[in-house]
Amino acid sequence: MAALARAISRATRTDIDAETLKILMVFAGAAALLSFAAAMIYRQALKAALL
Protein backbone atom coordinates (compact mmCIF):
# COMPACT_ATOMS: atom_id res chain seq x y z
CA MET A 1 0.00 0.00 0.00
CA ALA A 2 2.84 2.37 0.82
CA ALA A 3 4.52 1.67 -2.52
CA LEU A 4 1.29 2.45 -4.36
CA ALA A 5 0.89 5.67 -2.39
CA ARG A 6 4.45 6.70 -3.27
CA ALA A 7 3.90 5.91 -6.95
CA ILE A 8 0.72 7.98 -7.04
CA SER A 9 2.47 10.79 -5.18
CA ARG A 10 5.29 10.81 -7.72
CA ALA A 11 2.93 10.64 -10.70
CA THR A 12 0.63 13.42 -9.52
CA ARG A 13 3.28 15.44 -7.64
CA THR A 14 1.01 15.65 -4.60
CA ASP A 15 1.51 14.24 -1.12
CA ILE A 16 -0.69 11.18 -0.65
CA ASP A 17 -0.50 9.20 2.57
CA ALA A 18 -1.06 5.44 2.64
CA GLU A 19 -3.94 5.89 5.11
CA THR A 20 -5.65 8.32 2.74
CA LEU A 21 -5.26 5.81 -0.07
CA LYS A 22 -6.77 3.06 2.09
CA ILE A 23 -9.80 5.20 2.87
CA LEU A 24 -10.28 6.08 -0.80
CA MET A 25 -10.02 2.41 -1.79
CA VAL A 26 -12.58 1.38 0.83
CA PHE A 27 -15.09 3.95 -0.40
CA ALA A 28 -14.44 3.05 -4.05
CA GLY A 29 -14.93 -0.63 -3.26
CA ALA A 30 -18.16 0.10 -1.40
CA ALA A 31 -19.45 2.16 -4.32
CA ALA A 32 -18.58 -0.61 -6.78
CA LEU A 33 -20.32 -3.20 -4.60
CA LEU A 34 -23.41 -1.00 -4.31
CA SER A 35 -23.48 -0.45 -8.08
CA PHE A 36 -23.16 -4.19 -8.70
CA ALA A 37 -25.97 -4.94 -6.26
CA ALA A 38 -28.21 -2.33 -7.90
CA ALA A 39 -27.47 -3.79 -11.33
CA MET A 40 -28.38 -7.28 -10.08
CA ILE A 41 -31.63 -6.04 -8.53
CA TYR A 42 -32.79 -3.88 -11.45
CA ARG A 43 -31.55 -6.13 -14.27
CA GLN A 44 -35.05 -7.32 -15.14
CA ALA A 45 -36.49 -3.80 -15.22
CA LEU A 46 -33.63 -2.62 -17.38
CA LYS A 47 -34.16 -5.43 -19.88
CA ALA A 48 -37.87 -4.64 -20.09
CA ALA A 49 -37.21 -0.94 -20.59
CA LEU A 50 -34.75 -1.55 -23.41
CA LEU A 51 -36.99 -3.93 -25.35
SESE-550928 format. One record per atom (N, C-alpha, C, O, CB): residue number from 1; x, z, y. Coordinates in steps of 0.1 Angstrom, whole numbers, plus 5000, padded with zeros to 4 digits. Each point is the difference from the previous one (the first is absolute). Glycine has a CB too. Example, Ala and Ser with C-alpha at 12.3 -4.5 7.8 and 13.67 -1.06 7.14 Angstrom:
NODE  1  5132  5078  4943
NODE  1  4991  5000  5012
NODE  1  5009  5000  5012
NODE  1  5010  5007  5000
NODE  1  4971  5005  4988
NODE  2  5015  4981  5023
NODE  2  5009  5000  5011
NODE  2  4992  5008  5011
NODE  2  5005  5001  5011
NODE  2  5007  4977  4983
//
This chain:
NODE  1  5008  5000  4988
NODE  1  4992  5000  5012
NODE  1  5009  5000  5012
NODE  1  4997  4993  5010
NODE  1  4985  5019  4978
NODE  2  5029  4996  5012
NODE  2  5008  5000  5012
NODE  2  5007  4987  5002
NODE  2  5002  4996  5012
NODE  2  5002  5028  4984
NODE  3  5000  4969  4993
NODE  3  5006  4987  5002
NODE  3  4991  4990  5006
NODE  3  5003  4992  5008
NODE  3  5011  5013  4972
NODE  4  4973  4995  5016
NODE  4  4990  4991  5005
NODE  4  4998  5003  5015
NODE  4  4998  4991  5008
NODE  4  4991  5008  4970
NODE  5  5011  5014  5026
NODE  5  4998  5004  5014
NODE  5  5012  4995  5008
NODE  5  4998  4995  5011
NODE  5  4989  5025  4982
NODE  6  5025  4981  5002
NODE  6  5012  4995  5007
NODE  6  4999  4985  5002
NODE  6  5003  4995  5010
NODE  6  5010  5024  4981
NODE  7  4983  4974  4998
NODE  7  4999  4985  5001
NODE  7  4990  4996  5011
NODE  7  5002  4991  5007
NODE  7  5004  5008  4968
NODE  8  4982  5008  5025
NODE  8  4990  4997  5010
NODE  8  5005  5003  5014
NODE  8  4998  4993  5009
NODE  8  4984  5011  4974
NODE  9  5025  5007  5018
NODE  9  5006  5004  5013
NODE  9  5010  4990  5005
NODE  9  5000  4996  5012
NODE  9  4996  5028  4982
NODE  10  5012  4971  4997
NODE  10  5010  4990  5004
NODE  10  4993  4987  5004
NODE  10  5004  4993  5010
NODE  10  5013  5017  4975
NODE  11  4973  4986  5007
NODE  11  4993  4987  5002
NODE  11  4992  5000  5013
NODE  11  5000  4990  5008
NODE  11  4999  5007  4968
NODE  12  4995  5014  5027
NODE  12  4991  5001  5012
NODE  12  5007  5006  5012
NODE  12  4995  5000  5011
NODE  12  4986  5001  4974
NODE  13  5031  5005  5013
NODE  13  5008  5007  5010
NODE  13  4992  5011  5007
NODE  13  5002  5003  5012
NODE  13  5010  4976  4992
NODE  14  4980  5028  4987
NODE  14  4993  5012  5005
NODE  14  5004  5011  4990
NODE  14  5004  4997  4988
NODE  14  4977  4990  5022
NODE  15  5017  5025  4994
NODE  15  5003  5012  4991
NODE  15  4988  5004  4992
NODE  15  4990  5004  5005
NODE  15  5027  5004  5012
NODE  16  4984  4989  4970
NODE  16  4989  5004  4991
NODE  16  5005  5010  4990
NODE  16  5010  4998  4993
NODE  16  4980  4979  5009
NODE  17  5003  5034  4997
NODE  17  5004  5011  4991
NODE  17  4994  4997  4986
NODE  17  4989  4993  4999
NODE  17  5013  5024  5021
NODE  18  5004  4988  4970
NODE  18  4994  4998  4986
NODE  18  4987  5007  4999
NODE  18  4991  4995  4993
NODE  18  5032  5004  4998
NODE  19  4975  5012  5016
NODE  19  4987  5007  4999
NODE  19  4989  4992  5006
NODE  19  4989  4999  4995
NODE  19  5022  5023  5006
NODE  20  4992  4971  5011
NODE  20  4990  4991  5006
NODE  20  4997  4989  4991
NODE  20  4988  4996  4999
NODE  20  5021  5010  5024
NODE  21  5001  4988  4970
NODE  21  4997  4989  4991
NODE  21  4992  5005  4989
NODE  21  4991  4992  4995
NODE  21  5031  4998  5011
NODE  22  4980  5022  4988
NODE  22  4991  5005  4990
NODE  22  4986  5001  5004
NODE  22  4991  4996  4993
NODE  22  5028  5016  4998
NODE  23  4979  4993  5021
NODE  23  4986  5002  5005
NODE  23  4993  4986  5002
NODE  23  4989  4998  4996
NODE  23  5018  5023  5015
NODE  24  5001  4969  4994
NODE  24  4994  4987  5002
NODE  24  4997  4994  4986
NODE  24  4990  4993  4999
NODE  24  5023  5004  5022
NODE  25  4995  5005  4969
NODE  25  4998  4994  4987
NODE  25  4988  5007  4993
NODE  25  4992  4993  4994
NODE  25  5032  5002  5004
NODE  26  4974  5018  5004
NODE  26  4988  5006  4995
NODE  26  4987  4995  5006
NODE  26  4991  4997  4993
NODE  26  5023  5023  5003
NODE  27  4986  4978  5017
NODE  27  4988  4995  5006
NODE  27  4998  4985  4997
NODE  27  4988  4996  4998
NODE  27  5015  5020  5021
NODE  28  5007  4977  4980
NODE  28  4999  4986  4996
NODE  28  4994  4999  4985
NODE  28  4992  4991  4997
NODE  28  5027  5002  5019
NODE  29  4986  5015  4976
NODE  29  4996  5000  4986
NODE  29  4985  5005  4999
NODE  29  4992  4994  4992
NODE  29  5031  5011  5000
NODE  30  4973  5005  5016
NODE  30  4986  5004  5000
NODE  30  4991  4989  5005
NODE  30  4989  4998  4995
NODE  30  5019  5026  5009
NODE  31  4997  4969  5006
NODE  31  4992  4989  5006
NODE  31  4998  4989  4989
NODE  31  4989  4994  4999
NODE  31  5019  5011  5025
NODE  32  5003  4992  4969
NODE  32  4999  4989  4990
NODE  32  4991  5004  4989
NODE  32  4992  4992  4995
NODE  32  5031  5001  5010
NODE  33  4978  5020  4991
NODE  33  4991  5005  4989
NODE  33  4985  5000  5004
NODE  33  4991  4996  4993
NODE  33  5028  5018  4999
NODE  34  4979  4989  5021
NODE  34  4986  5000  5005
NODE  34  4995  4986  5001
NODE  34  4988  4997  4996
NODE  34  5016  5023  5017
NODE  35  5004  4970  4991
NODE  35  4996  4986  5000
NODE  35  4997  4995  4987
NODE  35  4991  4992  4998
NODE  35  5023  5005  5022
NODE  36  4994  5006  4970
NODE  36  4998  4996  4986
NODE  36  4987  5006  4995
NODE  36  4993  4992  4993
NODE  36  5032  5006  5003
NODE  37  4973  5014  5006
NODE  37  4987  5006  4996
NODE  37  4988  4994  5006
NODE  37  4990  4997  4993
NODE  37  5022  5025  5004
NODE  38  4989  4975  5016
NODE  38  4989  4993  5007
NODE  38  4998  4986  4994
NODE  38  4988  4996  4998
NODE  38  5016  5017  5023
NODE  39  5007  4980  4976
NODE  39  4998  4987  4994
NODE  39  4994  5000  4986
NODE  39  4992  4992  4997
NODE  39  5028  5001  5016
NODE  40  4983  5018  4980
NODE  40  4994  5001  4986
NODE  40  4985  5003  5001
NODE  40  4992  4995  4993
NODE  40  5030  5013  4998
NODE  41  4975  5001  5019
NODE  41  4986  5004  5002
NODE  41  4991  4988  5005
NODE  41  4989  4998  4995
NODE  41  5019  5026  5009
NODE  42  4997  4969  5006
NODE  42  4992  4989  5006
NODE  42  5003  4986  4995
NODE  42  4996  4991  5006
NODE  42  5003  5024  5014
NODE  43  5007  4984  4968
NODE  43  5004  4987  4995
NODE  43  4987  4992  4997
NODE  43  4999  4988  5003
NODE  43  5022  5022  4987
NODE  44  4969  4997  5004
NODE  44  4988  4993  4997
NODE  44  4992  4995  5012
NODE  44  4995  4988  5001
NODE  44  5003  5026  4979
NODE  45  5002  4994  5031
NODE  45  4993  4996  5012
NODE  45  5008  4988  5007
NODE  45  4994  4991  5005
NODE  45  4997  5033  4998
NODE  46  5022  4977  4996
NODE  46  5008  4989  5006
NODE  46  4998  4987  4993
NODE  46  4998  4989  5006
NODE  46  5018  5028  5001
NODE  47  4983  4983  4979
NODE  47  4997  4988  4993
NODE  47  4987  4994  5003
NODE  47  4999  4988  5002
NODE  47  5015  5021  4980
NODE  48  4976  5000  5019
NODE  48  4986  4995  5004
NODE  48  5000  4994  5014
NODE  48  4993  4991  5002
NODE  48  4997  5026  4982
NODE  49  5017  4989  5025
NODE  49  5000  4995  5014
NODE  49  5007  4987  5001
NODE  49  4996  4991  5008
NODE  49  5003  5032  5000
NODE  50  5011  4974  4984
NODE  50  5008  4988  5001
NODE  50  4993  4988  4992
NODE  50  5003  4989  5003
NODE  50  5017  5025  4999
NODE  51  4971  4989  4989
NODE  51  4993  4990  4993
NODE  51  4988  4995  5006
NODE  51  4993  4991  4995
NODE  51  5016  5018  4985
//
